[in-house]
C-alpha cells in the first residue's frame, strides 16, 4: 500500500508541477515527446514495410527459387560481361528439371509480355501484363480466386484458348457483370475467361495478380516464341514443405549444372534467386534506418532528460521544508528517494505518451488520408513507454538522491 500511496502522491506532485508551471514543464517535456515520436515513428514505418515485404514473400512461400539469367542483387564490382552472354532459362531446361527434381513440390516455366491491350465488346483495358505458365503455376504460387477456377490438366495439355484475369482487368472489362464464360480478345485471339484472381493490391515487391492475364503455356506457343529473351523466360521451383530451402537450392544447382553440361571447374551460367535475398538486403537498410532513428531521437530525449532533471531540482528546492517535516516524522531516505523518482517517471511518461499519441495520429493520417495502411504495433508502444520510464528514472535519480540525503533540521529551517 505504501508503494501505491507513493505513486499516487507522485502523480499529484507531477500534475501540480505541470499545472503551476505550464510553459516551463511543457518545454522540458517537449524533448521527450519529440524523441519518442521520432524513434517510434521510425520503428513503426520500418515494421510496416517489413511486414508488407514478408506478406509478399508469403505469397510464394519461403522455399521458392527462381532460375534466371541475371541475379537480383548486384555488387559494386558487378561483372556484367559474364552475365550478358548467359543463355536464358529455356522450356527444355524446365522439362529436364521437372523430371529430375526430387525435392520440388512444383517446377513451373513462365514468360510475360507486358503492356498488352485486352478487349471485350466495346470495353478495353490497356497495360495488362500477359503471363503464360505451365500447368504447375498453382503449385509455385499461392493463388486465391474471386470467381471461377484454375486450368484443368486437359486444358493445359491441349493448349485451350482460356485465361484467368486479374481483379483490376476483370473490373475494367466487365464492371459488375459475371466474367466467367465470356470471350475476350487478346493479341488477335478470342480467349474464354475461366477464372478471376482475388484482388490483392500492390505490395512492396511489386508482386500482384491484379493486372495480370494468365494463359496456358501450350496456348502461348501458338502466339509467340516462348524462348525469346524479350519475354523474360524464367523457371520457378518450390521445394516440398518438409525440406529446407538450402537443400532444395543445392539439388537445383546440381541439376541445372548437369542439364547445362558444365564441368566441375566452370562457373554457373544461370542465377538462382530467392526472395530472402531481397528481404536480407532490406533488413540491412532497415537496421541502418533504425539506428538513425535512435541517434536523432536520442538527442531529443537527452535534451528532454536534462529538462526533467532541472524540473526535479527546482521541485526539491521548493519542497525542502516539506522534506524536512517528512523526515522528522520518520520518513526513511528510500521513501523520499522513491517519491521524487516516481514524480520524474510520471513527467517523462507524460512526454512519452504525447509522442506515442502523435505517432498514432500519423498512422491514422496515412491509413485513411493517403491510403497506405500503417499500424502502431504493441511492441512499439511498450518500447516507447519503456524508454520514457528509463529516462524518467535516470533524470530523476540525482535530484531524488540529493533530496533523500537532506538533514531534516536544516531542511525545515529553509
C-alpha positions as CSV (number, residue, x, y, z in Angstrom):
1,X,0.0,0.0,0.0
2,X,2.9,2.3,0.7
3,X,4.1,2.0,-2.9
4,X,0.7,2.8,-4.2
5,X,0.5,5.9,-2.0
6,X,3.9,7.0,-3.2
7,X,2.8,6.6,-6.8
8,X,-0.4,8.5,-6.1
9,X,1.4,11.4,-4.4
10,X,4.0,11.4,-7.2
11,X,1.2,11.8,-9.8
12,X,-0.3,14.6,-7.8
13,X,3.0,16.5,-7.5
14,X,3.8,15.9,-11.2
15,X,0.4,17.2,-12.2
16,X,0.8,20.3,-9.9
17,X,4.2,21.0,-11.5
18,X,2.6,20.8,-14.9
19,X,-0.4,22.9,-13.8
20,X,1.5,25.6,-11.9
21,X,4.4,26.0,-14.4
22,X,2.7,25.1,-17.7
23,X,5.2,26.7,-20.1
24,X,8.4,25.6,-18.2
25,X,7.2,22.0,-17.8
26,X,5.8,21.7,-21.4
27,X,9.0,22.9,-22.9
28,X,11.0,20.5,-20.8
29,X,8.8,17.6,-21.8
30,X,8.9,18.6,-25.5
31,X,12.3,16.9,-25.9
32,X,10.9,13.6,-24.6
33,X,7.9,14.0,-26.8
34,X,9.9,14.7,-30.0
35,X,12.4,11.9,-29.1
36,X,9.8,9.2,-28.5
37,X,7.9,10.4,-31.6
38,X,11.0,10.1,-33.9
39,X,12.1,6.7,-32.5
40,X,8.6,5.1,-32.5
41,X,7.6,6.7,-35.9
42,X,10.8,5.2,-37.5
43,X,10.2,1.8,-35.9
44,X,6.6,1.8,-36.9
45,X,7.4,2.7,-40.5
46,X,10.1,0.0,-40.7
47,X,7.9,-2.6,-39.1
48,X,5.1,-1.8,-41.6
49,X,7.4,-2.1,-44.6
50,X,9.0,-5.3,-43.3
51,X,5.6,-6.9,-42.7
52,X,4.4,-5.9,-46.2
53,X,7.6,-7.4,-47.7
54,X,7.0,-10.6,-45.6
55,X,3.5,-10.8,-46.9
56,X,4.9,-10.7,-50.5
57,X,7.4,-13.5,-49.6
58,X,4.5,-15.5,-48.1
59,X,2.7,-15.4,-51.5
60,X,5.5,-17.5,-52.9
61,X,6.3,-19.5,-49.8
62,X,9.6,-19.4,-48.0
63,X,11.1,-22.2,-50.1
64,X,10.7,-20.9,-53.6
65,X,13.7,-20.4,-56.0
66,X,13.8,-18.6,-59.4
67,X,16.1,-19.8,-62.2
68,X,17.0,-16.8,-64.2
69,X,19.8,-15.3,-66.4
70,X,20.5,-12.3,-64.1
71,X,21.0,-12.2,-60.3
72,X,18.7,-9.9,-58.3
73,X,21.5,-8.5,-56.2
74,X,24.4,-6.6,-57.8
75,X,27.6,-5.6,-56.0
76,X,29.8,-2.6,-56.8
77,X,32.2,-4.7,-58.9
78,X,29.4,-6.5,-60.7
79,X,30.9,-8.4,-63.7
80,X,28.0,-7.7,-66.1
81,X,30.1,-9.0,-69.1
82,X,30.0,-12.5,-67.5
83,X,26.2,-12.4,-67.4
84,X,25.2,-10.8,-70.6
85,X,26.2,-13.8,-72.7
86,X,24.4,-16.3,-70.5
87,X,21.6,-18.3,-72.1
88,X,18.0,-17.6,-70.8
89,X,16.3,-20.5,-69.0
90,X,14.5,-22.5,-71.7
91,X,11.5,-24.7,-72.0
92,X,13.9,-27.6,-72.4
93,X,15.5,-26.7,-69.1
94,X,12.1,-26.8,-67.5
95,X,11.2,-30.2,-68.9
96,X,14.5,-31.6,-67.7
97,X,14.2,-30.1,-64.2
98,X,10.6,-31.3,-63.9
99,X,11.8,-34.9,-64.4
100,X,14.9,-34.7,-62.2
101,X,13.9,-32.6,-59.2
102,X,13.0,-35.0,-56.3
103,X,12.7,-32.3,-53.6
104,X,10.4,-30.0,-55.6
105,X,6.7,-29.6,-55.0
106,X,6.4,-27.9,-58.3
107,X,8.5,-26.7,-61.3
108,X,7.0,-24.0,-63.5
109,X,8.1,-22.3,-66.7
110,X,6.9,-18.7,-67.1
111,X,7.1,-15.9,-69.7
112,X,5.5,-12.5,-69.7
113,X,4.6,-9.8,-72.3
114,X,3.8,-6.5,-70.6
115,X,1.7,-3.5,-71.7
116,X,-0.9,-5.5,-73.7
117,X,-4.4,-4.5,-74.6
118,X,-7.3,-6.8,-73.8
119,X,-10.8,-6.2,-75.2
120,X,-14.4,-7.3,-74.5
121,X,-17.0,-5.8,-76.8
122,X,-16.7,-2.1,-76.6
123,X,-14.6,-2.1,-73.4
124,X,-10.8,-2.4,-73.4
125,X,-8.0,-2.3,-70.8
126,X,-4.5,-1.2,-71.7
127,X,-1.3,-2.0,-69.8
128,X,-2.3,-5.6,-69.0
129,X,0.5,-8.0,-68.1
130,X,0.1,-11.1,-70.2
131,X,1.7,-14.1,-68.4
132,X,2.0,-17.7,-69.8
133,X,2.8,-20.5,-67.5
134,X,2.9,-24.3,-67.5
135,X,0.4,-26.3,-65.5
136,X,2.4,-26.2,-62.3
137,X,1.8,-22.5,-61.8
138,X,-0.6,-23.1,-59.0
139,X,2.0,-25.2,-57.2
140,X,4.6,-22.5,-57.1
141,X,2.3,-19.5,-56.3
142,X,-0.4,-19.2,-53.6
143,X,-3.5,-18.4,-55.7
144,X,-6.8,-17.1,-54.5
145,X,-9.9,-16.8,-56.8
146,X,-12.7,-14.4,-56.6
147,X,-14.6,-16.2,-59.3
148,X,-14.1,-19.4,-61.3
149,X,-11.2,-21.8,-61.2
150,X,-7.7,-22.8,-62.3
151,X,-6.8,-24.6,-65.6
152,X,-7.5,-28.3,-65.7
153,X,-4.8,-30.8,-66.8
154,X,-6.5,-31.4,-70.1
155,X,-6.9,-27.7,-70.8
156,X,-3.2,-27.1,-70.1
157,X,-2.1,-30.1,-72.1
158,X,-4.2,-29.2,-75.2
159,X,-3.4,-25.5,-75.1
160,X,-7.1,-24.5,-74.8
161,X,-7.8,-20.7,-75.6
162,X,-8.6,-19.8,-72.0
163,X,-7.4,-17.3,-69.5
164,X,-7.6,-16.1,-65.8
165,X,-7.9,-12.4,-65.3
166,X,-6.6,-10.2,-62.5
167,X,-9.2,-8.3,-60.5
168,X,-8.4,-4.9,-62.0
169,X,-8.6,-6.3,-65.6
170,X,-11.9,-8.0,-64.8
171,X,-13.3,-4.8,-63.3
172,X,-12.2,-2.7,-66.2
173,X,-13.8,-5.1,-68.8
174,X,-16.9,-6.4,-67.1
175,X,-17.7,-4.0,-64.2
176,X,-20.3,-5.8,-62.2
177,X,-21.1,-8.4,-64.9
178,X,-20.1,-12.1,-64.3
179,X,-17.0,-12.6,-66.4
180,X,-16.9,-16.5,-66.3
181,X,-17.5,-18.0,-69.7
182,X,-17.2,-14.7,-71.6
183,X,-14.8,-14.4,-74.5
184,X,-12.2,-11.6,-74.6
185,X,-9.8,-10.6,-77.4
186,X,-6.1,-10.8,-76.7
187,X,-3.3,-10.5,-79.2
188,X,-5.8,-11.1,-82.0
189,X,-7.2,-14.3,-80.5
190,X,-10.5,-15.0,-78.8
191,X,-10.0,-16.4,-75.3
192,X,-12.5,-17.7,-72.8
193,X,-12.4,-16.5,-69.2
194,X,-12.4,-19.3,-66.7
195,X,-11.4,-17.5,-63.5
196,X,-10.7,-14.2,-61.8
197,X,-8.0,-13.8,-59.2
198,X,-8.9,-12.3,-55.8
199,X,-8.0,-8.6,-55.5
200,X,-4.6,-8.3,-53.8
201,X,-3.4,-4.7,-54.1
202,X,0.1,-3.7,-54.9
203,X,2.7,-4.9,-52.4
204,X,6.2,-3.8,-51.5
205,X,7.9,-6.1,-54.0
206,X,5.5,-5.4,-56.9
207,X,4.1,-8.9,-56.9
208,X,0.3,-8.7,-57.5
209,X,-2.1,-10.6,-59.8
210,X,-4.5,-7.6,-60.1
211,X,-3.2,-6.5,-63.6
212,X,-2.2,-10.0,-64.9
213,X,-3.8,-12.1,-67.5
214,X,-2.7,-15.8,-67.2
215,X,-2.9,-18.2,-70.2
216,X,-1.6,-21.8,-70.5
217,X,1.9,-22.2,-71.9
218,X,0.8,-24.6,-74.7
219,X,-1.7,-22.0,-75.9
220,X,1.0,-19.3,-75.7
221,X,3.2,-21.4,-78.1
222,X,0.9,-20.5,-80.9
223,X,1.1,-16.8,-80.2
224,X,4.8,-16.1,-79.7
225,X,8.2,-17.6,-79.3
226,X,8.3,-18.8,-75.7
227,X,12.1,-19.0,-75.6
228,X,12.6,-15.4,-76.9
229,X,14.7,-13.3,-74.5
230,X,12.3,-10.4,-74.9
231,X,9.6,-12.3,-73.0
232,X,11.8,-12.8,-69.9
233,X,11.6,-16.6,-69.5
234,X,12.3,-18.0,-66.1
235,X,11.7,-21.2,-64.1
236,X,10.1,-21.2,-60.6
237,X,10.9,-24.1,-58.3
238,X,9.1,-24.5,-55.0
239,X,10.5,-27.1,-52.6
240,X,8.4,-29.5,-50.5
241,X,7.2,-28.3,-47.2
242,X,9.4,-30.7,-45.1
243,X,12.6,-29.8,-46.9
244,X,14.8,-26.8,-46.2
245,X,15.4,-24.1,-48.8
246,X,19.2,-24.8,-48.7
247,X,18.6,-28.5,-49.6
248,X,16.3,-27.6,-52.5
249,X,18.8,-25.0,-53.7
250,X,21.7,-27.4,-53.6
251,X,19.8,-30.0,-55.6
252,X,18.5,-27.4,-58.1
253,X,22.0,-26.1,-58.6
254,X,23.4,-29.6,-59.2
255,X,20.6,-30.5,-61.7
256,X,21.0,-27.2,-63.6
257,X,24.7,-27.7,-64.0
258,X,24.1,-31.2,-65.2
259,X,21.4,-30.0,-67.7
260,X,23.8,-27.3,-69.0
261,X,26.6,-29.8,-69.0
262,X,29.0,-27.7,-67.0
263,X,32.3,-29.2,-66.0
264,X,33.4,-29.0,-62.3
265,X,35.7,-26.1,-63.0
266,X,33.2,-24.0,-64.9
267,X,31.2,-21.2,-63.4
268,X,27.4,-21.3,-63.3
269,X,25.8,-19.9,-66.4
270,X,22.5,-19.3,-64.5
271,X,21.3,-17.5,-61.3
272,X,19.3,-18.9,-58.5
273,X,17.3,-16.1,-57.0
274,X,15.2,-16.2,-53.9
275,X,13.0,-13.7,-52.1
276,X,15.2,-13.9,-48.9
277,X,18.0,-12.2,-50.9
278,X,15.8,-9.0,-51.2
279,X,14.5,-9.2,-47.7
280,X,18.0,-9.6,-46.3
281,X,19.2,-6.6,-48.2
282,X,16.3,-4.6,-47.0
283,X,16.9,-5.8,-43.4
284,X,20.4,-4.2,-43.6
285,X,18.8,-1.0,-44.8
286,X,16.1,-1.1,-42.1
287,X,18.7,-1.7,-39.4
288,X,20.6,1.5,-40.5
289,X,17.3,3.4,-40.5
290,X,16.5,2.2,-37.0
291,X,19.9,3.3,-35.8
292,X,19.3,6.7,-37.4
293,X,16.1,7.0,-35.5
294,X,17.7,6.1,-32.3
295,X,20.5,8.6,-32.8
296,X,18.2,11.5,-33.9
297,X,15.6,10.7,-31.3
298,X,18.3,10.1,-28.6
299,X,19.5,13.7,-28.9
300,X,16.0,15.0,-28.3
301,X,15.5,12.6,-25.4
302,X,18.8,13.7,-23.9
303,X,17.7,17.3,-24.0
304,X,14.3,16.3,-22.5
305,X,16.1,14.3,-19.8
306,X,18.1,17.4,-18.8
307,X,14.9,19.4,-18.7
308,X,13.2,16.9,-16.4
309,X,16.3,16.8,-14.2
310,X,16.1,20.6,-14.0
311,X,12.4,20.4,-13.0
312,X,13.2,17.9,-10.3
313,X,16.0,20.1,-8.8
314,X,13.6,23.0,-8.7
315,X,10.9,20.8,-7.2
316,X,13.4,19.6,-4.5
317,X,14.3,23.2,-3.8
318,X,10.7,24.3,-3.5
319,X,9.7,21.4,-1.2
320,X,12.9,21.3,1.0
321,X,10.9,22.2,4.2
322,X,8.3,19.6,3.4
323,X,11.0,17.0,3.0
324,X,12.4,18.1,6.4
325,X,9.0,17.7,8.0
326,X,8.5,14.2,6.4
327,X,11.9,13.1,7.7
328,X,11.3,14.5,11.2
329,X,8.1,12.4,11.3
330,X,10.0,9.2,10.5
331,X,10.1,9.1,6.7
332,X,13.0,6.9,5.5
333,X,15.5,8.0,2.9
334,X,14.2,5.5,0.4
335,X,10.7,7.0,0.8
336,X,11.9,10.4,-0.2
337,X,14.1,8.9,-3.0
338,X,11.2,6.9,-4.5
339,X,8.8,9.9,-4.1
340,X,10.9,12.1,-6.4
341,X,11.9,9.3,-8.8
342,X,8.2,8.4,-9.3
343,X,7.5,12.0,-10.0
344,X,10.3,12.2,-12.5
345,X,9.0,9.0,-14.2
346,X,5.4,10.4,-14.4
347,X,6.7,13.6,-16.0
348,X,8.7,11.5,-18.5
349,X,5.7,9.3,-19.2
350,X,3.6,12.3,-20.0
351,X,6.1,13.3,-22.6
352,X,6.3,9.8,-24.0
353,X,2.6,9.3,-24.2
354,X,2.3,12.6,-26.1
355,X,4.9,11.3,-28.5
356,X,3.0,8.0,-28.9
357,X,-0.2,9.9,-29.5
358,X,1.4,11.9,-32.3
359,X,2.6,8.6,-33.9
360,X,-0.9,7.1,-33.6
361,X,-2.4,10.2,-35.3
362,X,0.2,9.9,-38.0
363,X,-0.9,6.2,-38.6
364,X,-4.5,7.4,-39.0
365,X,-3.5,10.1,-41.5
366,X,-1.5,7.6,-43.6
367,X,-4.1,4.9,-43.4
368,X,-7.3,6.9,-44.1
369,X,-5.8,10.0,-45.8
370,X,-3.1,8.7,-48.0
371,X,-4.4,5.1,-48.4
372,X,-1.2,3.5,-47.1
373,X,-2.0,1.1,-44.2
374,X,0.3,1.8,-41.3
375,X,-0.1,0.1,-37.9
376,X,1.3,1.1,-34.5
377,X,2.2,-2.3,-33.0
378,X,2.0,-3.1,-29.3
379,X,5.8,-3.8,-29.2
380,X,6.5,-0.2,-30.2
381,X,4.0,1.2,-27.7
382,X,5.8,-0.9,-25.0
383,X,9.2,0.3,-26.3
384,X,8.1,4.0,-26.1
385,X,6.7,3.6,-22.6
386,X,9.8,1.6,-21.5
387,X,12.2,4.3,-22.9
388,X,10.2,7.0,-21.1
389,X,10.4,5.2,-17.8
390,X,14.1,4.6,-18.1
391,X,14.7,8.3,-19.0
392,X,12.5,9.3,-16.0
393,X,14.5,7.1,-13.6
394,X,17.9,8.4,-14.9
395,X,16.8,12.1,-14.9
396,X,15.2,12.0,-11.5
397,X,17.8,9.8,-9.7
398,X,20.3,12.5,-8.7
399,X,17.7,15.1,-7.6
400,X,15.9,12.4,-5.7
401,X,19.1,11.2,-4.1
402,X,20.0,14.7,-3.1
403,X,16.6,15.1,-1.5
404,X,16.9,11.9,0.4
405,X,20.2,12.9,1.9
406,X,19.0,16.2,3.3
407,X,19.4,16.8,7.0
408,X,15.8,17.2,8.5
409,X,16.7,20.1,10.8
410,X,18.4,22.1,8.0
411,X,15.6,21.2,5.6
412,X,12.9,22.5,8.0
413,X,14.9,25.8,8.6
414,X,15.0,26.5,4.9
